[in-house]
Amino acid sequence: MTTAYFLILALFTLTWFLVGRQRASSLAGADPSALHSLPSYHGLFLAALVFLPMLLIFAVGAPLAERYVEATALKGFDPATVSEGLGRSAILRDIQSVLAGNYSGTAAPELTAGASAYAQASNFAHWSLLIAGVVAALLAAMSGFRLIGPEFRARNSVERLVKYVLLACSAIAVLTTVGIVFSVLFETIHFFSKVSPIDFLFGLQWSPQTAIRADQVGSSGAFGIVPLVTGTLLITVIAIAVAGPLGLFAAIYMAEYASPRVRGITKPILEILAGVPTVVLGFFAALTVAPFIRGWGEMVGLNVASESALAAGLVMGMMIIPFVSSLSDDVINAVPQALRDGSYAMGATKSETIKKVVLPAALPGIVSAFMLAISRAVGETMIVVMAAGLAANLTFNPLEAVTTFTVQIKTILVGDQEFDSAKTLSAFALGFVLFFFTLVLNFIALQIVKRYREQYD
């Protein structure tokens, strides 16, 4: 029924667009200047009046219809069972299996009755939603149709509507960010009611395993994030030490030295790295890079762990090279040619022009590229899981196994967990610290960009 609803929505929108355009054209006759707005704007005005009410009714009505259908289907079951989240979900899955004919065994009478009620309520809700959307669209279209005339400012109305749509999209993005922050913040506060913030921020041991029941033998948990901070920074520093020079030098070559033909081949090939799945890079790090580093270490007498920060950092550096090279290349190409010509006129060589003129002028964009690459490295999970391990070691030795914030968040939230335990809540605290860390990085980047942009504008 959802597919039918959107097909009717598309059909109505197209139909009323054509009706509005035809109506405006017939009013203008042979003199298009008689209209304030072009006929296409009148069509867009009617199309918007049809599209928005139907979309709004579906966005509001679909969740309400689903709740109504589920409540109707569950009326014949034990309220105590239905009130439990897992029991409710299991019953609804069984009802849908009965309707689809995939239920194994003989369905109980109440399950058969529930499936019948579910089908009837679903049919009623879907048809009600469709009729409501069609009626609202027709009423809106007819009211807009009467407004079409030579003096009607259809273009102004359409542009005002587009402005409101763009404002709504911006508001949704902002509110989504705010919602994420507050959802993480509330769970972090809940975590700090169980674990001291001082122990969390300055503790030197990370072992989040806790005993779930009072009679269960298990650890009481240690939630010091210093080992995670050192592991995250160590891998990030290695990654940016690889990606920074390689990416920046590649960008300089493609922007200043490469011919258009070479640039057209090299840049797409380099950017393919950004599209390689991280799990593939993780396999590469675990099966190729890590054994190579371990073998090299044995040759020179070094004790290298089978999972090391160096292996994860090297492969992660390869992954973020396109973030540095592509953005830096675009920024360097955006430097006005007049600056280069002025430098050449003063007798500077090409390399001197790049070092003294081009790179300083492009510095704000290059800093932004580096900060984006660092943020990407900090948030990476799969490569670290497969190449660096899960051990929370407090070390700055790149040849040892370490772990990061994102790896621990993934590890904590995998499997069946008690949501109210300190172990599970620690994942939200880690996420909040990671969010704050990336926020600080972005703030530093904005300050650098602001300072140097004023110098070269």
C-alpha positions as CSV (number, residue, x, y, z in Angstrom):
1,M,0.0,0.0,0.0
2,T,2.9,2.3,0.6
3,T,4.0,1.9,-3.0
4,A,0.5,2.6,-4.2
5,Y,0.4,5.7,-2.1
6,F,3.6,7.2,-3.5
7,L,2.6,6.2,-7.0
8,I,-0.6,8.2,-6.6
9,L,1.3,11.0,-5.0
10,A,3.6,11.2,-8.1
11,L,0.7,10.9,-10.5
12,F,-1.3,13.7,-8.8
13,T,1.8,15.9,-8.6
14,L,2.5,15.5,-12.3
15,T,-1.1,15.9,-13.3
16,W,-1.7,19.1,-11.4
17,F,1.6,20.5,-12.6
18,L,0.3,20.1,-16.2
19,V,-3.1,21.4,-15.3
20,G,-1.7,24.5,-13.7
21,R,0.7,25.2,-16.6
22,Q,-2.1,24.7,-19.1
23,R,-4.4,26.9,-17.2
24,A,-1.9,29.8,-17.1
25,S,-1.0,29.3,-20.8
26,S,-4.7,29.5,-21.8
27,L,-5.1,32.7,-19.8
28,A,-2.1,34.3,-21.4
29,G,-3.1,33.4,-24.9
30,A,-0.7,34.7,-27.5
31,D,0.8,37.3,-25.1
32,P,2.9,35.6,-22.4
33,S,3.7,39.1,-20.9
34,A,0.1,39.2,-19.7
35,L,1.1,36.9,-16.9
36,H,3.1,38.0,-13.9
37,S,4.8,34.6,-13.7
38,L,5.7,32.0,-16.3
39,P,3.2,29.2,-16.8
40,S,5.6,26.6,-15.4
41,Y,5.6,28.5,-12.1
42,H,1.8,28.2,-11.9
43,G,2.2,24.4,-12.5
44,L,4.9,24.2,-9.8
45,F,2.6,26.0,-7.4
46,L,-0.3,23.5,-7.9
47,A,2.1,20.6,-7.8
48,A,3.5,21.8,-4.5
49,L,0.0,22.2,-3.1
50,V,-0.7,18.6,-3.9
51,F,2.6,17.1,-2.9
52,L,3.1,18.7,0.5
53,P,-0.3,17.7,2.1
54,M,-0.1,14.2,0.9
55,L,3.5,13.8,2.1
56,L,2.6,15.4,5.5
57,I,-0.4,13.1,5.9
58,F,1.7,10.0,5.2
59,A,4.5,11.1,7.5
60,V,2.1,11.7,10.4
61,G,-0.5,9.0,9.6
62,A,1.8,6.0,8.8
63,P,3.2,5.7,12.3
64,L,-0.3,6.2,13.9
65,A,-1.7,3.6,11.5
66,E,1.0,1.1,12.5
67,R,0.3,1.6,16.2
68,Y,-3.5,1.2,15.6
69,V,-2.9,-2.0,13.6
70,E,-0.6,-3.5,16.2
71,A,-3.0,-2.6,19.1
72,T,-5.9,-4.1,17.3
73,A,-4.0,-7.3,16.6
74,L,-2.8,-7.7,20.2
75,K,-6.2,-7.2,21.9
76,G,-6.8,-10.9,22.3
77,F,-3.5,-11.7,24.0
78,D,-2.5,-11.6,27.7
79,P,-1.8,-8.0,28.7
80,A,1.1,-9.0,30.9
81,T,2.8,-10.7,27.9
82,V,2.1,-7.9,25.5
83,S,3.5,-5.3,27.9
84,E,7.0,-6.8,27.7
85,G,9.0,-5.5,24.8
86,L,10.4,-8.9,23.7
87,G,7.0,-10.6,24.1
88,R,5.2,-8.0,22.1
89,S,7.8,-8.2,19.3
90,A,7.7,-12.0,19.2
91,I,3.9,-12.0,19.0
92,L,3.9,-9.5,16.1
93,R,6.5,-11.6,14.3
94,D,4.4,-14.7,14.7
95,I,1.3,-12.8,13.4
96,Q,3.1,-11.7,10.3
97,S,4.5,-15.2,9.8
98,V,0.9,-16.6,9.9
99,L,-0.3,-14.0,7.4
100,A,2.7,-14.8,5.1
101,G,2.1,-18.5,5.4
102,N,5.6,-19.1,6.9
103,Y,4.5,-20.1,10.4
104,S,6.0,-23.4,11.4
105,G,3.6,-25.7,13.2
106,T,0.0,-25.2,14.1
107,A,-1.0,-21.6,15.1
108,A,-2.9,-21.2,18.4
109,P,-6.4,-19.9,18.2
110,E,-5.5,-16.5,19.6
111,L,-2.7,-16.2,17.1
112,T,-5.0,-16.9,14.2
113,A,-7.5,-14.4,15.6
114,G,-4.8,-11.9,16.0
115,A,-3.6,-12.4,12.4
116,S,-7.1,-11.9,11.1
117,A,-7.6,-8.8,13.2
118,Y,-4.2,-7.5,12.0
119,A,-5.1,-8.0,8.3
120,Q,-8.5,-6.3,8.7
121,A,-7.0,-3.4,10.7
122,S,-4.1,-3.0,8.2
123,N,-6.5,-2.9,5.3
124,F,-8.7,-0.3,7.0
125,A,-5.8,1.9,8.1
126,H,-4.1,1.9,4.7
127,W,-7.2,2.7,2.8
128,S,-8.1,5.5,5.3
129,L,-4.6,6.9,4.9
130,L,-4.8,6.8,1.1
131,I,-8.3,8.4,1.1
132,A,-7.2,11.1,3.5
133,G,-4.2,12.0,1.4
134,V,-6.2,12.1,-1.8
135,V,-8.9,14.3,-0.3
136,A,-6.4,16.7,1.2
137,A,-4.5,16.9,-2.1
138,L,-7.7,17.6,-4.1
139,L,-8.9,20.3,-1.7
140,A,-5.5,22.0,-1.7
141,A,-5.3,21.8,-5.5
142,M,-8.8,23.2,-6.1
143,S,-8.1,26.1,-3.7
144,G,-4.9,26.8,-5.6
145,F,-6.5,26.5,-9.0
146,R,-8.9,29.4,-8.2
147,L,-5.9,31.6,-7.5
148,I,-4.3,31.2,-11.0
149,G,-4.7,34.4,-12.9
150,P,-2.7,37.0,-14.8
151,E,-1.9,38.9,-11.6
152,F,-1.1,35.9,-9.4
153,R,2.5,36.0,-8.3
154,A,3.1,32.2,-8.7
155,R,6.9,32.7,-8.9
156,N,7.1,34.5,-5.6
157,S,5.0,31.8,-3.9
158,V,7.1,29.0,-5.3
159,E,10.4,30.7,-4.3
160,R,9.0,31.3,-0.9
161,L,8.0,27.7,-0.6
162,V,11.5,26.6,-1.7
163,K,13.0,28.8,0.9
164,Y,10.8,27.3,3.6
165,V,11.7,23.7,2.4
166,L,15.4,24.6,2.6
167,L,15.0,26.1,6.0
168,A,13.2,22.9,7.2
169,C,16.0,20.7,5.8
170,S,18.5,22.8,7.7
171,A,16.5,22.7,10.9
172,I,16.2,18.9,10.6
173,A,20.0,18.6,10.3
174,V,20.5,20.8,13.3
175,L,17.9,19.1,15.4
176,T,19.3,15.7,14.5
177,T,22.7,16.8,15.7
178,V,21.2,18.3,18.9
179,G,19.2,15.1,19.5
180,I,22.3,12.9,19.1
181,V,24.3,15.1,21.5
182,F,21.5,15.1,24.2
183,S,20.8,11.3,23.8
184,V,24.5,10.6,24.4
185,L,24.8,13.2,27.1
186,F,21.9,11.8,29.2
187,E,23.3,8.3,29.1
188,T,26.7,9.7,30.0
189,I,25.3,11.4,33.0
190,H,23.7,8.2,34.0
191,F,27.0,6.4,33.7
192,F,28.7,9.0,35.9
193,S,26.2,8.3,38.6
194,K,27.7,4.8,38.7
195,V,31.4,5.6,38.0
196,S,33.4,8.6,39.2
197,P,34.2,11.0,36.4
198,I,37.7,11.4,37.8
199,D,38.3,7.6,37.6
200,F,36.9,7.6,34.1
201,L,39.0,10.5,32.7
202,F,42.2,9.8,34.6
203,G,42.2,6.1,35.3
204,L,45.1,4.0,33.9
205,Q,43.2,0.7,33.5
206,W,40.4,-0.2,31.2
207,S,38.5,-3.4,31.9
208,P,34.7,-2.8,31.6
209,Q,33.6,-6.4,32.3
210,T,31.2,-6.4,35.3
211,A,29.2,-9.0,37.1
212,I,25.6,-8.8,36.0
213,R,24.1,-10.7,39.0
214,A,25.0,-10.5,42.7
215,D,25.8,-14.3,42.8
216,Q,27.9,-14.2,39.7
217,V,31.7,-14.2,39.9
218,G,33.2,-11.5,37.8
219,S,35.1,-8.3,37.7
220,S,33.9,-5.1,39.3
221,G,35.0,-3.2,36.2
222,A,37.8,-0.6,35.7
223,F,36.8,2.4,33.5
224,G,39.9,4.5,33.1
225,I,40.2,5.8,29.5
226,V,43.8,6.8,29.5
227,P,44.9,3.6,27.7
228,L,42.2,4.2,25.0
229,V,43.3,7.8,24.6
230,T,46.9,6.8,24.1
231,G,45.9,4.0,21.7
232,T,43.7,6.3,19.6
233,L,46.3,9.1,19.5
234,L,49.1,6.6,18.6
235,I,47.3,5.1,15.7
236,T,46.0,8.5,14.5
237,V,49.5,10.0,14.6
238,I,50.9,7.1,12.6
239,A,48.1,7.4,10.1
240,I,48.5,11.1,9.6
241,A,52.2,10.7,9.4
242,V,51.6,8.5,6.4
243,A,48.7,10.3,4.8
244,G,49.9,13.9,5.4
245,P,53.1,14.0,3.3
246,L,51.9,11.5,0.7
247,G,48.6,13.2,0.2
248,L,50.0,16.8,0.2
249,F,52.8,15.9,-2.2
250,A,50.4,14.1,-4.5
251,A,48.1,17.2,-4.5
252,I,51.0,19.5,-5.3
253,Y,52.1,17.2,-8.2
254,M,48.6,16.9,-9.6
255,A,47.9,20.7,-9.3
256,E,51.2,22.2,-10.3
257,Y,53.3,19.7,-12.3
258,A,51.1,17.0,-13.9
259,S,49.7,17.5,-17.4
260,P,45.9,17.5,-17.8
261,R,46.0,13.9,-19.2
262,V,48.1,12.6,-16.3
263,R,45.9,14.4,-13.8
264,G,42.8,13.0,-15.3
265,I,44.1,9.5,-14.8
266,T,45.9,9.8,-11.5
267,K,43.3,11.6,-9.4
268,P,40.4,9.1,-10.0
269,I,42.8,6.2,-9.3
270,L,43.9,7.9,-6.1
271,E,40.4,8.6,-5.0
272,I,39.5,4.9,-5.4
273,L,41.2,4.3,-2.1
274,A,38.3,6.3,-0.4
275,G,35.8,3.8,-1.8
276,V,37.5,0.6,-0.6
277,P,35.5,-0.9,2.3
278,T,37.3,-0.6,5.6
279,V,36.8,-4.3,6.3
280,V,38.8,-5.1,3.1
281,L,41.6,-2.8,4.3
282,G,41.4,-4.6,7.7
283,F,41.9,-7.9,6.0
284,F,44.9,-6.4,4.1
285,A,46.3,-5.1,7.4
286,A,45.9,-8.4,9.3
287,L,47.0,-10.8,6.6
288,T,49.7,-8.8,4.8
289,V,51.0,-5.7,6.6
290,A,51.1,-7.1,10.1
291,P,53.0,-10.3,9.2
292,F,55.4,-8.2,7.1
293,I,56.1,-5.9,10.1
294,R,56.5,-8.8,12.4
295,G,58.9,-10.5,10.1
296,W,60.9,-7.3,9.6
297,G,61.1,-6.9,13.4
298,E,62.4,-10.4,13.9
299,M,65.1,-9.7,11.3
300,V,66.4,-6.7,13.3
301,G,65.8,-8.3,16.7
302,L,62.6,-6.4,17.7
303,N,59.7,-8.0,19.5
304,V,56.7,-7.1,17.4
305,A,53.2,-8.1,18.5
306,S,51.1,-10.1,16.1
307,E,48.6,-7.2,16.2
308,S,50.3,-3.8,16.4
309,A,49.5,-0.2,16.3
310,L,52.0,0.3,13.5
311,A,50.1,-2.1,11.1
312,A,46.8,-0.5,11.8
313,G,48.2,3.0,11.5
314,L,49.9,2.3,8.2
315,V,46.8,0.9,6.5
316,M,44.6,3.6,8.0
317,G,47.1,6.2,6.6
318,M,46.6,4.6,3.2
319,M,42.8,4.9,3.6
320,I,42.8,8.6,4.4
321,I,45.3,9.7,1.7
322,P,42.4,10.7,-0.7
323,F,40.9,12.9,2.0
324,V,44.2,14.9,2.1
325,S,45.1,14.8,-1.6
326,S,41.8,15.4,-3.2
327,L,40.8,18.4,-0.9
328,S,44.3,19.9,-1.0
329,D,44.4,19.6,-4.8
330,D,41.1,21.4,-5.1
331,V,42.3,24.1,-2.7
332,I,45.6,24.6,-4.5
333,N,43.8,24.9,-7.9
334,A,41.5,27.5,-6.4
335,V,44.5,29.8,-5.7
336,P,44.3,32.7,-8.2
337,Q,46.7,32.4,-11.1
338,A,47.5,36.1,-10.6
339,L,49.4,35.2,-7.5
340,R,51.6,32.8,-9.4
341,D,52.1,35.2,-12.3
342,G,53.2,37.9,-9.9
343,S,55.7,35.6,-8.2
344,Y,57.1,34.5,-11.6
345,A,57.4,38.2,-12.6
346,M,59.5,38.8,-9.5
347,G,61.9,36.1,-10.7
348,A,60.8,33.3,-8.5
349,T,61.2,29.7,-9.7
350,K,58.2,27.3,-9.8
351,S,59.3,25.5,-6.6
352,E,59.8,28.9,-4.8
353,T,56.4,30.0,-6.0
354,I,54.8,26.9,-4.6
355,K,56.5,27.1,-1.2
356,K,56.3,30.9,-0.7
357,V,53.0,31.8,-2.5
358,V,50.7,28.9,-3.4
359,L,50.9,26.8,-0.2
360,P,50.5,29.8,2.2
361,A,47.5,31.0,0.2
362,A,46.0,27.5,0.3
363,L,46.9,26.9,3.9
364,P,43.3,27.2,5.4
365,G,42.0,24.6,3.0
366,I,44.9,22.3,3.5
367,V,44.4,22.5,7.3
368,S,40.8,21.7,6.8
369,A,41.8,18.6,4.7
370,F,44.1,17.4,7.4
371,M,41.5,17.9,10.1
372,L,39.0,15.9,8.1
373,A,41.5,13.1,7.6
374,I,42.3,13.1,11.4
375,S,38.6,13.0,12.3
376,R,38.2,10.1,9.8
377,A,41.1,8.2,11.4
378,V,39.8,8.8,14.9
379,G,36.4,7.3,14.0
380,E,37.7,4.2,12.2
381,T,36.8,0.8,13.8
382,M,37.3,-2.2,11.5
383,I,40.9,-1.7,10.6
384,V,41.8,-1.3,14.3
385,V,39.8,-4.4,15.3
386,M,41.5,-6.6,12.8
387,A,45.0,-5.2,12.9
388,A,45.6,-3.7,16.4
389,G,43.5,-5.9,18.6
390,L,41.3,-5.3,21.7
391,A,44.0,-5.0,24.4
392,A,43.8,-1.7,26.3
393,N,47.6,-1.3,26.8
394,L,49.0,1.9,28.2
395,T,51.9,2.3,25.8
396,F,53.4,4.6,23.2
397,N,55.2,1.7,21.5
398,P,53.8,1.3,18.0
399,L,55.0,-2.3,17.9
400,E,52.6,-3.4,20.6
401,A,48.8,-4.1,20.5
402,V,46.5,-1.2,21.5
403,T,42.8,-0.3,21.2
404,T,40.8,2.8,20.5
405,F,37.5,4.4,21.5
406,T,35.5,3.2,18.6
407,V,36.7,-0.4,19.0
408,Q,35.7,-0.5,22.6
409,I,32.3,1.0,21.8
410,K,31.7,-1.7,19.2
411,T,32.9,-4.4,21.6
412,I,30.7,-3.3,24.5
413,L,27.5,-3.0,22.5
414,V,27.9,-6.4,20.7
415,G,25.7,-9.2,22.0
416,D,23.0,-9.3,24.7
417,Q,23.8,-6.6,27.3
418,E,22.1,-5.3,30.4
419,F,21.4,-1.7,29.2
420,D,21.4,-0.3,32.7
421,S,24.8,-1.6,33.6
422,A,28.0,0.5,33.9
423,K,29.6,-1.6,31.2
424,T,27.0,-0.8,28.6
425,L,26.6,2.9,29.7
426,S,30.4,3.3,29.4
427,A,30.0,3.1,25.6
428,F,27.9,6.3,25.6
429,A,30.5,8.0,27.8
430,L,33.2,7.0,25.3
431,G,31.0,8.3,22.5
432,F,30.6,11.6,24.3
433,V,34.3,12.0,24.9
434,L,35.0,11.1,21.2
435,F,32.4,13.7,20.1
436,F,34.0,16.3,22.3
437,F,37.5,15.4,20.9
438,T,36.4,15.8,17.3
439,L,34.6,19.1,18.2
440,V,37.8,20.5,19.6
441,L,39.6,19.5,16.4
442,N,37.1,21.2,14.3
443,F,37.3,24.3,16.5
444,I,41.1,24.4,16.1
445,A,40.7,24.1,12.4
446,L,38.2,26.9,12.2
447,Q,40.5,29.2,14.2
448,I,43.4,28.5,11.9
449,V,41.3,28.9,8.8
450,K,39.9,32.2,10.1
451,R,43.4,33.6,11.0
452,Y,45.0,32.8,7.7
453,R,42.0,33.6,5.5
454,E,42.0,37.2,6.8
455,Q,45.7,37.4,5.7
456,Y,45.1,36.3,2.1
457,D,41.6,37.6,1.3
